[in-house]
Amino acid sequence: MIKDGELLPDQVTYNNLVHMLSKHGYGDEALEFLREAEERGYWFDKVGYSAIVHSFYVVIYTAVLDGYCRLGKVDHAKKMLQHMYKHGCRPNTVSYTALLNGLCRSQNSLEASGMMSTSEEEWWTPNAITYSVVMHGLRREGKLVEACDINDLDTALSLLDDMYLSNKHPDTVTYTTVINALGKNGRIQEATEVMKKLLSKGLDPTPVTYRTIIHWVDELLQLLEKMFLRQNCKTAYNQVIEKPCSFGNLEEADKLLGKVLRTASRVDAKTCHSLMDGYLRKGNPLSAYKVAC
């Protein structure tokens, strides 16, 4: 308004800012605008001041709620949330995120996911951190399908960007969840780009990451060398080599086997057998013999 439109905020502008910031728990920012308004000669009635005080009540309640969660007393945290509603103090996104984090830490990630799905009814909006907390919880409990179902793909992609903008850098688990969801929906190119982003951030793929992308035959081969440089994960290598074999892409599998065998151990024999069998089925015993050698 000021820089581009050369418009000066008036009483109504400041009132809206203070009330909206207070409503969503940004008490410090609301207080700054209130002081700025007063310096400009505007005044606020008791409703404006009460809104800011109310927002700080939410902060205090949320701090206590988070403390219960950190101590593993999730039932106490739930009661605190109900206590907030009872006394006219509406919990905000930070309040709910703290509770969901507590639920996930206590192996109740499905309950956390269910609470997040009813956020619109409770008048709060999950943010990037909320999604990340629940996704982590579901993944830790091995509930990959549920982790992929908690938000739509376009939202998931925008959340990755939001997390960086808010200086909350996603880790391998978050990336792998998004990659898996994109791959399942046939959006392989986008999944490949997210995989490249994971690698460019210096993050290490996990065995779950390898298993996630193992079905993308052509795209997989373009990513493998970069992934292999990141982490020595023989079981993942074996699975990766077996996939091209199953599609009859034996030359690519042979190249990959060479990379694996540079750091070989006896556990890699199963992979060699897979490739030998592939060559024999194709009527190429000489290549099978070379693999045996």
RORO-482210 format. One record per residue (C-alpha): y, x, z. Coordinates in pm, whole numbers, plus 32768, in hexadecimal, padded with zeros to 4 digits. Example, Ala and Ser with C-alpha at 12.3 -4.5 7.8 and 13.67 -1.06 7.14 Angstrom:
<pts>
7E3E84CE830C;7F96855782CA;
</pts>
This chain:
<pts>
800080008000;80F9810A8069;80A682217F73;804181637E3B;80EB80137E5E;821B80887F25;81DE7F60800D;821C7F6E8182;81247EC68271;81B37DA48335;81527CEE8474;803B7C2C83C6;7FA97D6A8331;7F987E168482;7F0C7CE0852B;7DF27CCB842E;7DA57E3F844B;7D9B7E3D85C6;7CC67D0485DF;7BCF7D6C84D0;7BA67ECF8554;7B797E4C86B6;7A7C7D4A8645;79A07E5685A6;79B47F4486CD;7ABD8038864E;7B8F80278788;7C2D81818764;7CA681398602;7D257FE18669;7DEB80808784;7E88817B8693;7F01806385AF;7F837F9F86D8;805380C8874A;80CD810385E7;81347F9685CC;81F07FA88715;82AA80DF869D;83168016856B;83A07F07864E;82857E098632;81ED7D638761;80977CDD87BF;80407BB9889E;7F2B7BBC89A2;7E2A7B5C889A;7E627CA587E1;7E487D77891D;7D187CB18991;7C697CF78847;7C897E6F887C;7C197E5A89E7;7AF17D888975;7A8C7E918876;7A807F98898A;79A17EB18A57;78AD7EBA8932;78B68037893D;7868803B8AB2;774B7F408A92;76BD7FFE8967;76C781488A28;75FA80AD8B41;750B800C8A48;74DA81598996;749D82028AE5;738281108B34;72E9815489DD;72F682CC8A0F;723E82A08B5A;713581CE8AAA;71A080908B60;71B67FB98A28;71827E728AE7;72B77EC38BB8;73767F0B8A75;73137DB689E9;738D7D0E8B25;74D57DCB8B06;74FE7D4389A4;74CA7BE08A22;75BA7C298B41;76C57C848A40;769E7B358990;769D7A7A8ADA;77ED7B128B3C;78907ADB89EA;78777C438976;77DC7C41881B;77007D7287D3;77617E35869C;76A27F0D85A5;76A580388692;76137F6187A9;74F67EE386D1;74B380388638;748D80CC8796;73927FBB87F1;72D17FE086AA;72BE815686E3;722E8115883D;712C802587AE;70C3812086A3;70A3823687A4;6FBB81578870;6EDD81158740;6F687FB88703;6FF97FF685AB;6F7B7EAB851D;70417DF18628;71707EC785CE;71417E72845F;712B7D0184B5;726F7D0F857C;731E7DB8845B;72AD7CA9836A;735E7BA38443;74A47C688452;75647B638387;75077A548481;75847B2E859E;76C67B8684E4;769B7CFC84CC;766A7DE0839F;756E7EFF8396;76028047831C;75678184828E;750D820483E7;746380BB8442;738880C5830C;733582328346;72CC81F084B0;71E080D68451;7157818B831F;710782B983F7;705C81DF84F8;6F83812F83FA;6F2582768352;6EC8831784A1;6DD981F484DC;6D478216837E;6DDC80CC8306;6E53814981B3;6E467FF48108;6F1F7F568214;7010807C8202;703F8042808E;706F7ECC80BD;718B7ED381BD;72A17EE280B1;72C47EBC7F36;72C17FF47E5C;742C7FEE7DF1;74907FD37F5D;73A880F37FB0;744B81D07EA9;75A9817B7F1D;754081BC8083;74E78322802D;764883557FAF;76DC82A080DB;761D838181C8;76B884B7812E;7812841F8132;77EB83DA82A5;7761853B82DC;760A84B2833A;7529857A8255;73E084D081F9;72A4859B8234;715E85B88173;70D28478820E;71FA83A9819A;71EF843C803B;7076840E8020;7090829F8082;7193825D7F73;70CE83287E72;6F9382637EBF;704681157E9B;70E0817B7D4D;6F9181FB7CCA;6EDD80BB7D2B;6FDD7FF27C69;6FB780C67B31;710C81697B53;707882C27B20;71AD83667A8E;727F83047BBA;7169836E7CA5;715B84BF7BF6;72D284EB7C22;72B6849B7D96;719785977DAD;7272869F7D09;7387864B7E00;7295867E7F21;724087D87E9D;73AB88307E57;740287E77FC2;730D88F38032;721C87F880CF;70A6883C80D8;6FB9873D803C;6EA486C78122;6D3D866C80C2;6DB6850180C0;6EBF855F7FBD;6DB385F87EDD;6CD384C87F00;6DFA83E87EAF;6E4284847D5C;6CDD84DB7CFD;6CC083B57C0B;6DE784157B2E;6D2184F57A46;6E2A85767952;6F4E85757A42;6E77860F7B52;6E3187487A89;6FA6878A7A60;6FDC87837BD8;6EAC883B7C57;6F1D89A27C2F;705B89647CF7;6F9288AE7E01;6E8B89C07E17;6F9B8ABE7E5C;700E89ED7F84;6ECC89CE8046;6D648A488043;6C96890B8053;6B4089487FB7;6AB387ED7FEF;6BDA875E7F30;6BA7885A7E17;6A3C87F07DF9;6A9786817DDE;6BA286D17CDD;6AAF87967C01;69A686887C14;6A9D85887B8A;6AD586307A34;695C86657A23;692284F27A49;6A1184B47925;696C85BE784E;6A9D86A1785E;69C487D3789F;6AAD88DF7818;6BBD887F790F;6ABD886C7A27;6A4389C979C9;6BA58A5779E1;6BD689B57B33;6A898A397BB0;6AFD8B987B5D;6C2B8B697C3D;6B548AE47D59;6A508BF87D45;6B578D057D72;6B508C9C7EDE;69E48C337ECD;68F38BDC7FE2;67958B4D7FDE;681889EE8014;689589F87EAC;673189F47E20;673888787E04;686588907D1E;67B1898E7C41;668888A37C2C;676C87867BBC;67F988557AA0;66A488DF7A39;661A87807A2C;674087147957;670088287859;658A87DD784F;65CC866C7811;66AB86D176EE;659787AC765D;664888F376AB;654E89C07777;65FF8B0B7731;673A8A9977E5;66658A167902;65C08B6C7917;67158C187927;677A8B387A4A;66338B947AF9;667C8D047AC6;
</pts>
